[in-house]
């Protein structure tokens, strides 16, 4: 699941930094719906 989001971000040319909310959410072990919302918001920017 986590790698899937990183793959999506990579396809869109988005490389999360250490301070990225997405990366923090992943390392914090948030639930998948939170990751979905963060990834979606990130892709919309």
Jmol script that loads the backbone (N, CA, C; Angstrom):
load data "model"
ATOM      1  N   UNK A   1       0.835  -1.202   0.000  1.00  0.00           N
ATOM      2  CA  UNK A   1       0.000   0.000   0.000  1.00  0.00           C
ATOM      3  C   UNK A   1       0.872   1.256   0.000  1.00  0.00           C
ATOM      4  N   UNK A   2       1.830   1.326   0.910  1.00  0.00           N
ATOM      5  CA  UNK A   2       2.707   2.492   0.997  1.00  0.00           C
ATOM      6  C   UNK A   2       3.515   2.653  -0.283  1.00  0.00           C
ATOM      7  N   UNK A   3       4.045   1.538  -0.793  1.00  0.00           N
ATOM      8  CA  UNK A   3       4.840   1.593  -2.017  1.00  0.00           C
ATOM      9  C   UNK A   3       3.978   2.021  -3.194  1.00  0.00           C
ATOM     10  N   UNK A   4       2.697   1.631  -3.160  1.00  0.00           N
ATOM     11  CA  UNK A   4       1.771   2.012  -4.220  1.00  0.00           C
ATOM     12  C   UNK A   4       1.654   3.530  -4.313  1.00  0.00           C
ATOM     13  N   UNK A   5       1.538   4.201  -3.165  1.00  0.00           N
ATOM     14  CA  UNK A   5       1.450   5.661  -3.156  1.00  0.00           C
ATOM     15  C   UNK A   5       2.747   6.282  -3.660  1.00  0.00           C
ATOM     16  N   UNK A   6       3.869   5.719  -3.254  1.00  0.00           N
ATOM     17  CA  UNK A   6       5.154   6.247  -3.700  1.00  0.00           C
ATOM     18  C   UNK A   6       5.306   6.067  -5.202  1.00  0.00           C
ATOM     19  N   UNK A   7       4.793   4.949  -5.737  1.00  0.00           N
ATOM     20  CA  UNK A   7       4.827   4.714  -7.175  1.00  0.00           C
ATOM     21  C   UNK A   7       3.992   5.745  -7.911  1.00  0.00           C
ATOM     22  N   UNK A   8       2.794   6.034  -7.375  1.00  0.00           N
ATOM     23  CA  UNK A   8       1.917   7.039  -7.984  1.00  0.00           C
ATOM     24  C   UNK A   8       2.602   8.401  -7.994  1.00  0.00           C
ATOM     25  N   UNK A   9       3.171   8.780  -6.856  1.00  0.00           N
ATOM     26  CA  UNK A   9       3.852  10.072  -6.753  1.00  0.00           C
ATOM     27  C   UNK A   9       5.031  10.132  -7.717  1.00  0.00           C
ATOM     28  N   UNK A  10       5.732   9.022  -7.855  1.00  0.00           N
ATOM     29  CA  UNK A  10       6.863   8.961  -8.772  1.00  0.00           C
ATOM     30  C   UNK A  10       6.427   9.137 -10.215  1.00  0.00           C
ATOM     31  N   UNK A  11       5.278   8.542 -10.573  1.00  0.00           N
ATOM     32  CA  UNK A  11       4.763   8.665 -11.933  1.00  0.00           C
ATOM     33  C   UNK A  11       4.399  10.107 -12.258  1.00  0.00           C
ATOM     34  N   UNK A  12       3.962  10.848 -11.250  1.00  0.00           N
ATOM     35  CA  UNK A  12       3.593  12.246 -11.461  1.00  0.00           C
ATOM     36  C   UNK A  12       4.774  13.189 -11.258  1.00  0.00           C
ATOM     37  N   UNK A  13       5.950  12.606 -11.019  1.00  0.00           N
ATOM     38  CA  UNK A  13       7.146  13.424 -10.860  1.00  0.00           C
ATOM     39  C   UNK A  13       7.219  14.116  -9.517  1.00  0.00           C
ATOM     40  N   UNK A  14       6.476  13.597  -8.542  1.00  0.00           N
ATOM     41  CA  UNK A  14       6.492  14.190  -7.204  1.00  0.00           C
ATOM     42  C   UNK A  14       7.355  13.325  -6.292  1.00  0.00           C
ATOM     43  N   UNK A  15       8.420  13.902  -5.770  1.00  0.00           N
ATOM     44  CA  UNK A  15       9.287  13.153  -4.863  1.00  0.00           C
ATOM     45  C   UNK A  15       9.162  13.749  -3.468  1.00  0.00           C
ATOM     46  N   UNK A  16       8.499  13.031  -2.556  1.00  0.00           N
ATOM     47  CA  UNK A  16       8.299  13.552  -1.196  1.00  0.00           C
ATOM     48  C   UNK A  16       9.628  13.765  -0.479  1.00  0.00           C
ATOM     49  N   UNK A  17       9.741  14.888   0.222  1.00  0.00           N
ATOM     50  CA  UNK A  17      10.923  15.146   1.036  1.00  0.00           C
ATOM     51  C   UNK A  17      10.713  14.546   2.421  1.00  0.00           C
ATOM     52  N   UNK A  18      11.724  14.635   3.266  1.00  0.00           N
ATOM     53  CA  UNK A  18      11.612  14.091   4.619  1.00  0.00           C
ATOM     54  C   UNK A  18      10.519  14.804   5.411  1.00  0.00           C
ATOM     55  N   UNK A  19      10.231  16.068   5.055  1.00  0.00           N
ATOM     56  CA  UNK A  19       9.230  16.840   5.782  1.00  0.00           C
ATOM     57  C   UNK A  19       7.842  16.727   5.147  1.00  0.00           C
ATOM     58  N   UNK A  20       7.749  15.933   4.068  1.00  0.00           N
ATOM     59  CA  UNK A  20       6.481  15.807   3.351  1.00  0.00           C
ATOM     60  C   UNK A  20       5.392  15.218   4.238  1.00  0.00           C
ATOM     61  N   UNK A  21       4.193  15.786   4.223  1.00  0.00           N
ATOM     62  CA  UNK A  21       3.062  15.244   4.998  1.00  0.00           C
ATOM     63  C   UNK A  21       2.774  13.788   4.639  1.00  0.00           C
ATOM     64  N   UNK A  22       2.932  13.460   3.350  1.00  0.00           N
ATOM     65  CA  UNK A  22       2.678  12.086   2.917  1.00  0.00           C
ATOM     66  C   UNK A  22       3.655  11.125   3.582  1.00  0.00           C
ATOM     67  N   UNK A  23       4.941  11.502   3.562  1.00  0.00           N
ATOM     68  CA  UNK A  23       5.966  10.644   4.142  1.00  0.00           C
ATOM     69  C   UNK A  23       5.786  10.526   5.654  1.00  0.00           C
ATOM     70  N   UNK A  24       5.410  11.636   6.291  1.00  0.00           N
ATOM     71  CA  UNK A  24       5.178  11.616   7.730  1.00  0.00           C
ATOM     72  C   UNK A  24       3.998  10.715   8.059  1.00  0.00           C
ATOM     73  N   UNK A  25       2.960  10.768   7.216  1.00  0.00           N
ATOM     74  CA  UNK A  25       1.784   9.935   7.448  1.00  0.00           C
ATOM     75  C   UNK A  25       2.145   8.462   7.306  1.00  0.00           C
ATOM     76  N   UNK A  26       2.968   8.154   6.289  1.00  0.00           N
ATOM     77  CA  UNK A  26       3.374   6.767   6.070  1.00  0.00           C
ATOM     78  C   UNK A  26       4.211   6.266   7.249  1.00  0.00           C
ATOM     79  N   UNK A  27       5.207   7.065   7.652  1.00  0.00           N
ATOM     80  CA  UNK A  27       6.094   6.637   8.734  1.00  0.00           C
ATOM     81  C   UNK A  27       5.359   6.600  10.065  1.00  0.00           C
ATOM     82  N   UNK A  28       4.270   7.391  10.172  1.00  0.00           N
ATOM     83  CA  UNK A  28       3.488   7.419  11.399  1.00  0.00           C
ATOM     84  C   UNK A  28       2.478   6.290  11.467  1.00  0.00           C
ATOM     85  N   UNK A  29       2.349   5.543  10.367  1.00  0.00           N
ATOM     86  CA  UNK A  29       1.444   4.400  10.373  1.00  0.00           C
ATOM     87  C   UNK A  29      -0.023   4.782  10.396  1.00  0.00           C
ATOM     88  N   UNK A  30      -0.372   5.899   9.736  1.00  0.00           N
ATOM     89  CA  UNK A  30      -1.780   6.296   9.677  1.00  0.00           C
ATOM     90  C   UNK A  30      -2.568   5.263   8.865  1.00  0.00           C
ATOM     91  N   UNK A  31      -3.909   5.316   9.024  1.00  0.00           N
ATOM     92  CA  UNK A  31      -4.732   4.365   8.280  1.00  0.00           C
ATOM     93  C   UNK A  31      -4.748   4.716   6.796  1.00  0.00           C
ATOM     94  N   UNK A  32      -5.170   3.783   5.976  1.00  0.00           N
ATOM     95  CA  UNK A  32      -5.078   3.936   4.530  1.00  0.00           C
ATOM     96  C   UNK A  32      -5.970   5.054   3.994  1.00  0.00           C
ATOM     97  N   UNK A  33      -7.099   5.338   4.647  1.00  0.00           N
ATOM     98  CA  UNK A  33      -7.968   6.410   4.171  1.00  0.00           C
ATOM     99  C   UNK A  33      -7.289   7.767   4.339  1.00  0.00           C
ATOM    100  N   UNK A  34      -6.537   7.929   5.419  1.00  0.00           N
ATOM    101  CA  UNK A  34      -5.784   9.166   5.613  1.00  0.00           C
ATOM    102  C   UNK A  34      -4.735   9.307   4.521  1.00  0.00           C
ATOM    103  N   UNK A  35      -4.062   8.206   4.204  1.00  0.00           N
ATOM    104  CA  UNK A  35      -3.064   8.231   3.140  1.00  0.00           C
ATOM    105  C   UNK A  35      -3.705   8.573   1.804  1.00  0.00           C
ATOM    106  N   UNK A  36      -4.903   8.019   1.564  1.00  0.00           N
ATOM    107  CA  UNK A  36      -5.608   8.299   0.315  1.00  0.00           C
ATOM    108  C   UNK A  36      -5.896   9.785   0.176  1.00  0.00           C
ATOM    109  N   UNK A  37      -6.395  10.388   1.236  1.00  0.00           N
ATOM    110  CA  UNK A  37      -6.726  11.809   1.199  1.00  0.00           C
ATOM    111  C   UNK A  37      -5.478  12.666   1.018  1.00  0.00           C
ATOM    112  N   UNK A  38      -4.405  12.302   1.701  1.00  0.00           N
ATOM    113  CA  UNK A  38      -3.159  13.065   1.581  1.00  0.00           C
ATOM    114  C   UNK A  38      -2.585  12.927   0.172  1.00  0.00           C
ATOM    115  N   UNK A  39      -2.584  11.706  -0.348  1.00  0.00           N
ATOM    116  CA  UNK A  39      -2.054  11.480  -1.696  1.00  0.00           C
ATOM    117  C   UNK A  39      -2.893  12.221  -2.728  1.00  0.00           C
ATOM    118  N   UNK A  40      -4.212  12.184  -2.562  1.00  0.00           N
ATOM    119  CA  UNK A  40      -5.110  12.868  -3.488  1.00  0.00           C
ATOM    120  C   UNK A  40      -4.873  14.373  -3.461  1.00  0.00           C
ATOM    121  N   UNK A  41      -4.756  14.927  -2.267  1.00  0.00           N
ATOM    122  CA  UNK A  41      -4.514  16.364  -2.120  1.00  0.00           C
ATOM    123  C   UNK A  41      -3.158  16.746  -2.704  1.00  0.00           C
ATOM    124  N   UNK A  42      -2.182  15.866  -2.517  1.00  0.00           N
ATOM    125  CA  UNK A  42      -0.844  16.130  -3.040  1.00  0.00           C
ATOM    126  C   UNK A  42      -0.853  16.160  -4.563  1.00  0.00           C
ATOM    127  N   UNK A  43      -1.594  15.236  -5.171  1.00  0.00           N
ATOM    128  CA  UNK A  43      -1.647  15.169  -6.626  1.00  0.00           C
ATOM    129  C   UNK A  43      -2.404  16.351  -7.219  1.00  0.00           C
ATOM    130  N   UNK A  44      -3.329  16.934  -6.456  1.00  0.00           N
ATOM    131  CA  UNK A  44      -4.112  18.065  -6.947  1.00  0.00           C
ATOM    132  C   UNK A  44      -3.319  19.360  -6.959  1.00  0.00           C
ATOM    133  N   UNK A  45      -2.270  19.432  -6.159  1.00  0.00           N
ATOM    134  CA  UNK A  45      -1.496  20.673  -6.060  1.00  0.00           C
ATOM    135  C   UNK A  45      -0.733  20.952  -7.354  1.00  0.00           C
TER     136      UNK A  45
END
end "model"
wireframe off; spacefill off
backbone 0.3
color backbone group
